[in-house]
Amino acid sequence: MTSSATIPPVLALVEQAAARLEAAGVQFGHGTDNAFDEAAWLVLWSLGLPLDADLHDDTLPAPSGADRHKALALVEARIASRKPAAYLTGEAWLHGVPFYVDERAIVPRSLIAEPIVDASLDTWLSASTQRVLDLCTGNGSLAVLAALAWPEVHVDAVDISTDALAVAAINVQRHGLAQRIRLIESDGLAGLAGQRYDLILCNPPYVNSQSMAALPAEYRAEPGLALAGGSDGMDFIRPLLQNAAGFMNDGAVLVLEIGHERAHFEHAFPRLPVIWLETAAGSDQVLLIEKTALNTMRA
C-alpha cells in the first residue's frame, strides 16, 4: 500500500473501499477477481472517471465530500445486495468492449470471447464463413464481438429468455449492428428449422446441480435459467450435440463453453472427438467440435 502521506486521493478512496469489500467477504468473478479491482471499478464509475484511469496519477481530481459519500454508498450497496457490480453500474466490459447489462441477463464473461478477439478462432474459419449462430446469447455480447471481429458475417443471436433478448437488443443498437445481428427467441435449436450456419458459438447453462447449490449470492443474483445445467451440467448440451450437425454447413464448427464441467462432459460424451481451446482460464473450459465429429452423434 502507498504511504498515506503521498497517496493520491482517488487511490486512497479505492483502498478504503477495497478494505471494506474485503472485510465484508463479498465474492468476485463478474469482471474482477479481487477486492481492489472491484473497488476501483465502483469508485471510478461513481466519480465519472475512465475505468482504466491511472490510480497513481496525482492529477486526477480529488473527490469532494459528496463524491466520497456517493462512491462509498455504492460500495455499501454492493455489500448489502450481494449483486454483481455490473448490475449496480448497468455496464460490463468484455475484452475492452462495453455492454449494457441488468438483472434480466447474466453478466457477460464468456471465455469464448477470447478466441474471437485474439483471432485464434480464425484458423477454423474461411472466406465462405458468412453465417454465425450465437446460441444462448444472453445480453448479446458474443454476437456483438463476433460481428465486430468479422465484418462480413451475419449473426443470429438466440435465447429462450425474452428478457435477455431485450437486453441484447440494447447492445446491438449500442454498437450499431442491427443490420447484421438478428435476435431470435428459441428454446435451443427448436425455433431455427431450415437455418444453416458456418460457425456456432454457445455458452449454455452448464453448472451442475451440486455446484448450483453452493453458488455464492453474487451468482444467485443472476437468472438461474442461464446457469443451471441439471444434475451433471449436460442437460442443454446433450440435445445440442445430438442435433447441431443438422444446422451446420459443410466445414462448420461448434465452439462450446463448459466451464469446470470437463469431467462430466467426457463422461457424457466419451467417444466424441473434440479440440480443447487455450484460454486465460486454461485449456479445459472451451472446446471446438467439427461438423464431421458431430455427425457421429446422429448415427
C-alpha positions in Angstrom: 0.0 0.0 0.0 1.2 3.5 -0.8 2.3 5.8 2.1 -0.7 7.8 3.4 1.4 10.9 3.1 1.8 10.7 -0.6 -1.2 8.6 -1.7 -3.3 10.3 -4.4 -6.8 11.0 -3.2 -8.6 8.7 -5.7 -6.3 5.8 -4.9 -6.9 6.4 -1.2 -10.6 6.2 -1.7 -10.2 3.0 -3.7 -8.1 1.4 -1.0 -10.7 2.3 1.6 -13.4 0.8 -0.5 -11.3 -2.3 -1.1 -10.7 -2.8 2.6 -14.5 -2.6 3.2 -15.2 -5.2 0.5 -12.6 -7.5 1.8 -13.9 -7.2 5.3 -17.4 -7.9 4.2 -16.4 -11.1 2.4 -18.1 -10.4 -0.9 -17.4 -12.8 -3.8 -16.0 -11.8 -7.2 -15.9 -13.3 -10.7 -18.2 -10.9 -12.7 -15.4 -8.8 -14.3 -13.0 -8.7 -11.4 -11.4 -11.4 -9.2 -10.3 -9.3 -6.2 -11.4 -6.6 -3.8 -9.0 -3.9 -5.1 -10.1 -4.2 -8.8 -13.8 -4.3 -7.8 -13.3 -1.2 -5.6 -11.6 0.6 -8.4 -14.4 -0.2 -10.8 -17.1 1.1 -8.3 -15.2 4.2 -7.3 -14.1 5.3 -10.8 -17.6 4.7 -12.2 -19.1 6.6 -9.3 -16.7 9.5 -9.9 -17.3 9.5 -13.6 -13.7 8.7 -14.4 -12.4 6.3 -17.0 -12.3 2.8 -15.7 -8.7 2.5 -16.9 -7.6 5.7 -15.2 -4.1 5.5 -13.5 -4.9 5.5 -9.8 -1.3 6.7 -9.1 -1.9 9.8 -11.2 -2.0 12.6 -8.6 -3.5 14.9 -11.1 -6.8 13.1 -11.0 -9.4 15.4 -9.5 -9.7 14.9 -5.7 -13.1 13.6 -4.7 -15.3 16.1 -2.8 -17.0 15.1 0.3 -20.2 14.4 -1.7 -18.2 12.4 -4.2 -16.7 10.2 -1.5 -20.1 9.7 0.1 -21.6 8.6 -3.3 -18.8 6.2 -4.0 -18.8 4.6 -0.6 -22.6 4.3 -0.7 -22.2 2.3 -3.9 -19.7 0.1 -2.2 -22.1 -0.4 0.7 -24.9 -1.3 -1.8 -22.6 -3.9 -3.3 -22.1 -5.4 0.1 -25.7 -5.3 1.2 -27.3 -6.5 -2.0 -24.5 -9.0 -2.9 -25.4 -8.2 -6.5 -22.5 -8.2 -9.1 -21.1 -4.7 -9.6 -22.2 -4.7 -13.2 -25.8 -4.8 -12.1 -25.2 -1.7 -9.9 -23.5 0.2 -12.7 -25.5 -1.1 -15.6 -22.4 -1.8 -17.5 -19.8 -4.6 -18.0 -16.7 -4.7 -20.2 -15.6 -7.8 -22.1 -12.2 -7.6 -23.8 -12.4 -3.8 -23.9 -15.9 -3.6 -25.3 -18.7 -2.1 -23.2 -22.0 -3.7 -22.7 -25.2 -2.8 -21.0 -26.5 -5.3 -18.5 -29.1 -5.7 -15.8 -30.7 -8.5 -13.8 -32.5 -9.8 -16.9 -29.3 -11.4 -18.2 -26.2 -12.9 -16.7 -23.1 -10.6 -16.6 -21.0 -11.1 -19.8 -17.8 -13.1 -19.1 -17.8 -15.9 -21.6 -14.3 -17.4 -22.2 -15.4 -17.8 -25.9 -14.8 -14.1 -26.3 -11.1 -14.7 -26.0 -10.5 -16.8 -29.2 -12.9 -14.4 -31.1 -10.9 -11.3 -30.1 -7.4 -12.7 -30.3 -8.2 -14.2 -33.7 -7.1 -17.7 -32.7 -10.5 -18.9 -33.9 -9.8 -17.6 -37.4 -7.9 -20.8 -38.1 -11.2 -22.6 -38.2 -12.9 -20.1 -40.5 -12.7 -19.4 -44.2 -13.7 -16.9 -46.8 -17.0 -18.8 -47.0 -17.8 -18.1 -43.3 -20.9 -16.0 -43.6 -23.4 -17.1 -41.0 -22.8 -17.3 -37.3 -25.1 -18.5 -34.6 -24.7 -17.3 -31.0 -26.8 -19.7 -29.1 -27.8 -18.7 -25.5 -26.8 -15.1 -26.4 -27.8 -13.6 -23.0 -27.0 -9.9 -23.3 -25.7 -10.4 -26.8 -22.0 -9.8 -26.0 -20.6 -12.7 -28.1 -22.8 -11.9 -31.0 -21.5 -8.3 -30.9 -17.9 -9.4 -30.6 -18.3 -11.8 -33.5 -19.8 -9.1 -35.7 -17.1 -6.7 -34.8 -14.3 -9.3 -35.4 -15.7 -10.5 -38.7 -17.3 -7.6 -40.6 -18.5 -9.8 -43.4 -20.7 -12.2 -41.3 -24.3 -12.0 -40.2 -25.2 -13.3 -36.7 -28.3 -14.9 -35.3 -28.4 -14.3 -31.6 -30.7 -16.8 -29.9 -32.1 -17.1 -26.4 -35.1 -18.7 -24.8 -35.4 -15.7 -22.5 -37.3 -12.7 -23.9 -35.9 -10.6 -21.0 -32.3 -11.5 -22.0 -33.2 -10.7 -25.7 -34.4 -7.2 -24.6 -31.0 -6.6 -23.0 -29.3 -7.9 -26.1 -31.3 -5.5 -28.3 -29.9 -2.6 -26.3 -26.3 -3.8 -27.0 -27.0 -4.5 -30.7 -28.3 -0.9 -31.1 -25.5 0.5 -28.9 -22.8 -0.9 -31.3 -24.7 -0.1 -34.5 -25.1 -3.7 -35.6 -28.9 -4.0 -36.1 -28.3 -4.7 -39.8 -26.1 -7.7 -39.1 -27.4 -9.2 -35.9 -30.8 -10.8 -35.8 -32.4 -11.6 -32.4 -34.4 -14.7 -32.2 -36.4 -16.3 -29.4 -35.9 -20.0 -29.4 -35.6 -22.9 -27.0 -32.1 -24.0 -28.1 -32.3 -25.0 -31.8 -36.0 -25.7 -31.8 -37.0 -22.4 -33.4 -34.3 -22.5 -36.1 -35.7 -25.0 -38.6 -34.2 -24.7 -42.0 -31.3 -22.5 -40.8 -27.6 -23.4 -41.6 -24.5 -21.9 -40.1 -20.8 -21.8 -40.7 -20.0 -21.3 -37.0 -22.0 -21.9 -33.8 -20.9 -20.2 -30.6 -22.6 -21.5 -27.4 -22.1 -20.6 -23.8 -25.0 -22.6 -22.4 -26.3 -23.3 -18.9 -23.8 -25.9 -17.7 -23.5 -25.6 -13.9 -24.2 -29.0 -12.3 -26.8 -29.1 -9.6 -24.3 -29.7 -6.7 -22.4 -26.6 -7.8 -25.6 -24.6 -8.2 -26.5 -25.3 -4.6 -23.1 -23.9 -3.5 -23.0 -20.8 -5.6 -22.3 -17.5 -3.7 -25.1 -14.9 -3.5 -23.5 -12.9 -6.4 -24.2 -15.7 -8.8 -27.6 -16.5 -7.4 -28.5 -12.9 -8.3 -28.2 -13.9 -11.9 -31.0 -15.7 -13.8 -30.8 -19.3 -12.9 -32.1 -20.3 -16.3 -28.8 -19.1 -17.8 -26.7 -21.1 -15.3 -28.3 -24.4 -14.2 -27.4 -27.4 -16.4 -29.1 -30.2 -14.5 -27.5 -32.9 -12.3 -24.3 -33.2 -14.4 -24.5 -29.8 -16.2 -25.2 -31.5 -19.5 -29.0 -31.1 -19.8 -28.8 -28.4 -22.6 -25.6 -29.8 -24.1 -26.9 -33.3 -24.8 -29.7 -32.3 -27.3 -27.5 -29.6 -28.7 -24.7 -32.1 -29.7 -27.3 -34.6 -31.0 -28.9 -32.1 -33.3 -26.3 -29.4 -34.1 -24.9 -31.0 -37.3 -28.3 -30.6 -38.9 -27.9 -26.8 -38.6 -24.3 -26.6 -39.9 -22.9 -26.1 -43.3 -20.1 -28.4 -44.5 -16.8 -27.4 -42.8 -18.7 -25.7 -39.9 -17.5 -25.9 -36.3 -19.2 -25.5 -32.9 -17.4 -23.7 -30.1 -18.8 -24.6 -26.7 -18.0 -23.4 -23.2 -18.4 -25.9 -20.4 -16.6 -24.2 -17.5 -15.4 -26.6 -14.9 -17.5 -29.5 -16.2 -14.9 -31.3 -18.3 -15.2 -34.5 -16.2 -18.9 -34.5 -16.7 -18.6 -33.7 -20.4 -16.2 -36.5 -21.0 -18.3 -39.0 -19.1 -21.4 -38.0 -21.1 -19.5 -38.0 -24.5 -16.6 -40.4 -24.1 -16.0 -41.1 -27.8 -16.7 -37.6 -29.2 -13.5 -36.1 -30.7 -13.1 -32.5 -29.6 -10.4 -29.9 -29.7 -9.7 -28.0 -26.5 -9.0 -24.3 -26.9 -6.5 -22.5 -24.8 -7.8 -19.5 -22.8 -6.7 -17.5 -19.9 -8.5 -19.9 -17.7 -6.7 -22.9 -19.1 -7.3 -25.5 -21.8 -10.2 -27.4 -20.4 -13.1 -25.0 -20.4 -13.8 -24.2 -24.0 -13.9 -26.8 -26.8 -14.3 -26.9 -30.5 -16.2 -29.7 -32.4 -16.1 -30.1 -36.2 -19.3 -31.0 -38.0 -17.8 -34.2 -39.1 -17.4 -35.2 -35.5 -20.9 -34.2 -34.6 -22.3 -36.3 -37.5 -21.3 -39.3 -35.4 -23.8 -38.2 -32.8 -26.6 -38.7 -35.4 -25.6 -42.2 -36.5 
